[in-house]
Amino acid sequence: MDKMLRKLAEKLNTLDEASLMSLWDKYYEQVKIFSPSKKWEEDVLILSMIQSVRWKNQLFNHLWAKPKNFPTSEKKNEDKKKASTPSIRPIRRNKARKVGKVLSFRPRQND
């Protein structure tokens, strides 16, 4: 199962987002009208694959814009040292909780 999912991800990652987004409206319209059929289920999966490529690219671009998120070799070594030395006191977590962001399910405005 894992190998099959990996192959699907590899193939999906080779597809062009702009080409996929040109199909977004087509599959969205087909999915809007529920039909208990195999075709409807497949259309939902196609639409979610299109969305996943878009989301992956947005996340990639967001993280790429913040190079401090990429661990350097020095940071990795520090993290390993911290992990190997047990702490006497429990780790205090940041009490301020981050609020999640809900991504809207619609085509981009500029398409």
N, C-alpha and C positions, 0 to 999 in steps of 0.2 A: 504494500500500500504506500509506504514511504517513498519507494523508488518511483512509483507511478506519479505521485504528487510532485516529486522533484522534477520529473520530465515535463509535466504540465506547466510547472512554474518556469522552467527554462524556455519552453516554447512561447509561453505568454510574454515573457520578458523580451523576446525578440521582436514583438509586434510594435508598430508605431502608434503612439497615443493619439495623434491627430486622426489617423485612419480609423482607429477604434471609436473615437468620439463622434465621427460622422455616422456611426451606426447606433449611437446611444438613443436617439429619439425613436428610431424604428423599434428597438427592443423594449423601450419604456412603454410605448403605446400598446405593444402586444401583452406586456405583463400587467398593465393597468386593469385589463378585463380578465378576471380570474376564470380559469377553465380547468377543471380537474383532469388534466391530460398530461401525457408525457411531453408533448411539445411545449406546453406552458412552463413546465418544470425546467426544461432545457433552455427556454428563453430567459427565465429568471437567472439561471446559472451563467448564461452568456452576458446578461446585463451586469451581473455582479463581477464577472471577470473584467469587463470594460471598466467598471468602477474601481476595481482593485488596482489596475494598471495606473489609472489616474491618481488614486490615493498614494500608491507607491512612489510615483514621480513627485507629487507634492511633498511628501515626507522627505524624500531624498534631497530635493532642492532646499527645503527648510533646514535640514540638518547640515547640508553642505555649506550653507551661508554662515554657519556657526562653527568655525574650525576648532574652537576650544573644546567641542564635544568629542573630538577624535583623540583617543589616548595615545600619548607618546610612549616611547620605550621607558623613559624615566618614570612616568606616571604608572605604567604597568608594574615596574619594580617596586615602587612605593606601595601599590595596592597589594602585591604579593607579601611584602613585609608586614603590612597591617593585618593581613589575613592569617599569617603564621604566628603572630604574637597575640595571645589571648588578652582581652581587656578585663581589668578587675571590676570596673563599674559597667553596668549595662549601657548600651548605646542609647542616647537620647535622640529620639526622632523629632524632626521638625513638626511642631504642632499645627502649623498653618497648612491646611490641606489645599492642594491644587484642585481647581475646578476643571472638570473635563469639558471638552469642546465637542459639540454634536455637529458632525458634518452634514450639510444638506444634500439631499438626494435629487439633484437636478443637473442639467447640462450647464457648462460654463456660459457666462454672459456673452463672451466675445465670439462664440461659435455660431 
